Amino acid sequence: PHEAHLTLQSGELAMAASSHLLPLLLLPWLAAASHSPPGCKIRITSKGLDLVKHEGLRFVEQELENITVSDLHGKEGQFHYNISQVKVMDLQLPFSNLHFQPQQHLAFNINNASISLRFRRQLLYWFFYDIGSINASADGVHIHTVLQLAKDEVGRLKISNMSCNASIARMHAGFSGTLRKVYEFLSTFIVTGMRFLLSQQICPSLEHASLVLLNSLLDTVPVRNYVDEHIGIDYSLLRDPAVSPETLDLDFKGMFFYRAREDQELENHAVEPVIKETERMVYVAFSEYFFDSAMHAYFQAGVLAIELEGEKVPKDLEVLLRATFFGTIFMLNPAVVDAPLRLVLQVSAPPRCVIKPSGTSISVSAFLNISLVPADRPAIQLSSMAMVSALSAKVYLQGKALRVQLDLRRYAALHSFSLPFPQLFSLQAPLKTLLQLTIMPIINERTKKGVQIPLPEGMDFTREVVTNHAGFLTVGADLHFSKGLREVIEKYRSTPAVPAEPTVQPTAASTDPHQL
């Protein structure tokens, strides 16, 4: 019995240990499941932050120039004084610094600044009344602000919180007029009061600039945007930004969707982009998932098809096809023998993108249907060919639009339902020429618009360099402000920014081969 008790006790201990160990074993799996890989990642480096600092400093100057200071009034013996209409005349911000502060913060410091003021004075001493203006200066102004960055409920980057501390080391006032000596006597009270009031207005002004005005600028970043009448792009943030001493990284979903099925998700099994570079101001990385989701959305919409009919079919190819299918055509009604040819190239499965250091390629499977289309009669199918092709893709950035230039790299017609292999082989070269000279220009013309990268309005890329990696590519670039922060903010101040959407409604899946 004693041995049995020991065995039972050890079994209970083993079960208890395993019950505590199981959650620990599941932790890595749960962590991996909760970490969705981004289809698009953006890194802003300290060099990019330096450019933002210069533009931001102008914005801060404009905000501080518009500070509203309450009137100051008081009494000292028989002296009654009132200070009003305080106006900032000049700002000197010689020393400023904007830097990343882990984990989610930006720190902005202004040191040893000076603020020149002018305000109206009123003094009553017994029966003497004096009015005029006073010039004053606040020196040794120090401002320390920390902005906390986070994603909001819709996945947009926001300034979620701000801490601020402002101080003024010295303040001087110059007096003139008949009661100048009296003002100099009272200067201690006036200057001390003005210094207190001014320092109390700096942080509320900057808080409004950050939480209201700068957030309205971030509202111009597209989150869920329509690309055309068929598909849209989801640029929502997957998580809060990751801030290191030198970089700020943003993980976006980067998924295209079919507009008629906006809630449908495409699982991301692609390699997660990894950005290691810090030499340029900004880096944007795109995984294979980004491009795959675009092609999957277009395939769902049923628009990956091109039709050539009649005169649009190259004449030499038409002659060759009529000769190839002579036996079939000969057996038809003589009234339809001379009917126009129709070629319909229809993609049969969502194309797939492969990104390697050597380049980017897209594999496509399709059917080429060849028919006669007599007037006022049903089309007569001559053949249906299964084919595969590999396209090389040149990815580049123009402005804020990501664009792709496609070129045919390899092509093969695998089989036909009505042609023996020797005849099918004889069509390989002519059909490849058709794809290169006719089909590819049509595709590139229809895709030249590209898709916008998630940057605020007024900010553009310059000097872009595209680099391929295993499973993703990066675009390194510098930044340029085409519009000032104030200009963009004022544009959207009266009307809240909304994602740009075309007026056309989403279309159902199409079988029209004219669309792509």
CORSUL-V493087 format. One record per residue. N is the residue number from 1. OMEGA is omega as a letter, one per 20 degrees, with the letter a starting at -180 (999 if undefined). Layout:
BEGIN
n: [N/N]
omega: [OMEGA/OMEGA]
END
This chain:
BEGIN
n: [1/2/3/4/5/6/7/8/9/10/11/12/13/14/15/16/17/18/19/20/21/22/23/24/25/26/27/28/29/30/31/32/33/34/35/36/37/38/39/40/41/42/43/44/45/46/47/48/49/50/51/52/53/54/55/56/57/58/59/60/61/62/63/64/65/66/67/68/69/70/71/72/73/74/75/76/77/78/79/80/81/82/83/84/85/86/87/88/89/90/91/92/93/94/95/96/97/98/99/100/101/102/103/104/105/106/107/108/109/110/111/112/113/114/115/116/117/118/119/120/121/122/123/124/125/126/127/128/129/130/131/132/133/134/135/136/137/138/139/140/141/142/143/144/145/146/147/148/149/150/151/152/153/154/155/156/157/158/159/160/161/162/163/164/165/166/167/168/169/170/171/172/173/174/175/176/177/178/179/180/181/182/183/184/185/186/187/188/189/190/191/192/193/194/195/196/197/198/199/200/201/202/203/204/205/206/207/208/209/210/211/212/213/214/215/216/217/218/219/220/221/222/223/224/225/226/227/228/229/230/231/232/233/234/235/236/237/238/239/240/241/242/243/244/245/246/247/248/249/250/251/252/253/254/255/256/257/258/259/260/261/262/263/264/265/266/267/268/269/270/271/272/273/274/275/276/277/278/279/280/281/282/283/284/285/286/287/288/289/290/291/292/293/294/295/296/297/298/299/300/301/302/303/304/305/306/307/308/309/310/311/312/313/314/315/316/317/318/319/320/321/322/323/324/325/326/327/328/329/330/331/332/333/334/335/336/337/338/339/340/341/342/343/344/345/346/347/348/349/350/351/352/353/354/355/356/357/358/359/360/361/362/363/364/365/366/367/368/369/370/371/372/373/374/375/376/377/378/379/380/381/382/383/384/385/386/387/388/389/390/391/392/393/394/395/396/397/398/399/400/401/402/403/404/405/406/407/408/409/410/411/412/413/414/415/416/417/418/419/420/421/422/423/424/425/426/427/428/429/430/431/432/433/434/435/436/437/438/439/440/441/442/443/444/445/446/447/448/449/450/451/452/453/454/455/456/457/458/459/460/461/462/463/464/465/466/467/468/469/470/471/472/473/474/475/476/477/478/479/480/481/482/483/484/485/486/487/488/489/490/491/492/493/494/495/496/497/498/499/500/501/502/503/504/505/506/507/508/509/510/511/512/513/514/515/516]
omega: [r/r/r/r/r/r/r/a/r/r/r/r/r/r/r/r/a/r/r/a/a/r/r/r/a/a/r/a/r/r/r/a/a/a/r/r/r/r/a/r/r/r/r/a/r/r/r/r/r/r/r/a/a/r/r/r/r/r/r/r/a/r/a/r/a/r/r/a/a/r/r/r/a/a/r/a/r/a/r/a/r/r/a/r/r/a/r/a/a/r/r/a/a/a/r/a/r/a/r/r/a/j/a/a/r/r/a/a/r/a/r/r/r/a/r/a/r/r/a/r/r/a/r/r/a/a/a/a/a/r/r/a/r/r/a/r/r/a/a/r/r/r/r/r/r/r/r/a/r/r/r/a/r/r/r/r/a/r/a/a/a/r/a/r/a/r/r/a/a/r/a/r/r/a/r/r/a/a/a/a/r/r/r/r/a/a/a/a/a/a/r/r/r/r/r/a/a/a/r/a/a/a/r/r/r/r/r/r/a/a/a/a/a/r/r/r/r/r/a/r/a/r/r/a/r/r/r/a/a/a/r/a/r/r/a/r/r/a/r/a/r/a/r/r/a/a/r/a/r/r/r/r/r/a/r/a/r/a/r/r/a/a/a/a/r/a/a/r/a/r/r/r/r/r/r/a/r/a/a/a/a/r/r/a/r/r/r/r/a/a/r/a/r/a/r/r/r/r/r/a/r/a/r/a/r/r/r/a/r/a/r/r/r/a/a/r/r/r/a/a/r/r/a/a/a/a/r/a/a/a/a/r/a/a/a/a/a/r/a/r/r/r/r/r/a/r/a/r/r/r/a/a/r/r/r/r/a/r/a/a/r/r/a/r/a/r/r/r/a/a/r/a/r/a/r/r/r/r/a/a/r/a/r/a/r/a/r/r/r/r/r/a/r/a/r/a/r/a/r/a/r/a/a/r/a/r/a/r/r/r/r/r/a/a/r/a/a/a/r/a/a/r/r/r/a/r/a/a/r/a/r/r/r/a/a/a/a/a/a/r/r/r/a/r/a/a/a/r/a/a/a/r/a/r/r/r/r/r/a/r/r/r/a/r/a/r/r/r/r/r/r/r/r/r/r/a/r/a/r/r/r/r/r/r/a/a/a/a/a/r/a/a/a/a/r/a/r/r/r/a/r/a/a/a/r/a/r/r/a/r/a/a/r/a/r/999]
END
